[in-house]
Amino acid sequence: MGEQKSMFRDYKAFEGKQIPTKLVRSTPQGDVILTTAEVTFTPLDPSLFKAPDGIAK
């Protein structure tokens, strides 16, 4: 337990979007570093946004 801080670092361009590739989480027990090597943006299926039957628009 204790205070934790997160720092986003090393921004790189993936498909024209700047994404942090390193997350450093500082904890009382020590730092945890998460590194992102690859980012893929997959278009969502438009049917995911369709209102369920019986709901008025």
N, C-alpha and C positions, 0 to 999 in steps of 0.2 A: 504494500500500500504506500501511499504517498503521492506527491505531486509528479505529474508527467507532463512533458512538453513534446510537441511534434514540430519538426522543421522539414519543409519540402525544399528539395535542392535539385540541382543539375537538370534544369528544364531542357527538353529536346523537342524538335518538331516531329510529330507523327501525323501524316496526312494533313499537314498545314495547321495543326493544333499544337500549342505548347503544353507539354505534359511533364510534370516532375518525374524524374526517373529514380530519385532516391528520397526515401522517407526515413528520417532519423528520429526515433522516439527515445527521449531521455527519461529514464526511470531511476529511482533510488537504487535498484539492483544493477544498473548498468544500461548502456545504450543498446537499442535494437535497431538494426538497419535493414530496411526492405528495399530491394533494387528491382526496377522494372526494366526488362530488356526489350520487350516487344509489346506493341499495342495494336489491336485490330478493331476497327469500327465496323460493325455489321448492321446493315439497315434492318429496322424492325418491320415485321409484317403489319400492314395497315389494319388487318382484322383485329389486332390487339386493342385498338382504340374504338372499336364498334361497340355501341351500347347494347347491353343484353336485351333480348326480346321482352316486350312489356314495359319498357322505360320510354317515356315520351321525350322527344327532342325539343 
